Amino acid sequence: MAKRIHFTAEDLARTRVKSTLGAAAETLDGVRQLREGGRAPAFQSWRASVISRWGGPRREQAAPLLALMPAHGPQIDIATLAGDASCIDEAVDNLLAASRAQTRLEVEYLDIHPAHRGWARSLAEGDRGARQDLAEALRACHRAAIAPYWPQMRHHLTSARDSYAHTMAEDGVEGLLATLCAPLVRWRPPVLEVRHPRDADIHLQGRGLVIAPTVFSSRQVEVLLNLEDPEQPPVLALPTVGGEMDDSAQWLAGEYTEGALENLVGRTRATVLATVADGCSTTELARRLDISPATASEHAAVLRRAALITTRRDGKAVLHMTTRLGTALLTATAHRFDP
């Protein structure tokens, strides 16, 4: 059984890679890993750390998201509603702003437990309270399962993306497709076969393909489609940990602490460095940190002079990103969690 992705020359030209499906998608997949127990041994240390502080009010807060993740059949595609933002605040903003039609498409086909069908119906109909419930559930799950480990995850995902980009630069798009995630993916020009429980043919028809590595989606390669906007290119989500992959997640056993980094560069600049790791404009940086654009620009300038970030013009905006040194510093300020 396989999903067969059919390419044209135009699709090959429009294929690109990115570093993450986003904080929301990794949160959903992380919660799925927790629910599956010991099925993915690579995540054993991470699971023990999360479970030690999972329960009580936090588990109750997560209930709306769990309701949209039935044990059988499809589960909600949170990435379509929340986008690929690496910042959970931005993801929640996207979720709250998603159209009613898009939300209904993502909810109406799920096999919701009878106890939650009334709430799910309200969500599908655009009820603001139901949407706020889902947003808070997403935040609660992210705080428990993702936030303490996000710097390590981001470094891992960026390294995977860089590897894809290097292969593409050296051997072209077809060279990348031929080496993706074997044996789960096989390139038989002009078709990319993705091992999957359900057979399907997907014709890109000039849209191209977006390829993204994932941490917690370790069960299989997924092909994600935007149900509301079929003109958007499908996303190929590639597992990089556990299952049939070679990598394990021992690097994920540590919980991130800003203390060491704060001692080195100060609390605000440590937060600035973490915030711009995936790219951030001065205006967005100021909004996220609740500081003035002038103050944000000043902190960015200090980090730039220390070779921890780079700054470039992106249209009318100024875009900041961490350098390799800045990314390494973020990753190095992690310690092993001891419950």
Summary of the structure (lengths in Angstrom):
residues: 339
radius of gyration: 20.2
end to end distance: 42.8
largest distance: 57.8
contacts: 1081
relative contact order: 0.16
helix: 53%
strand: 16%
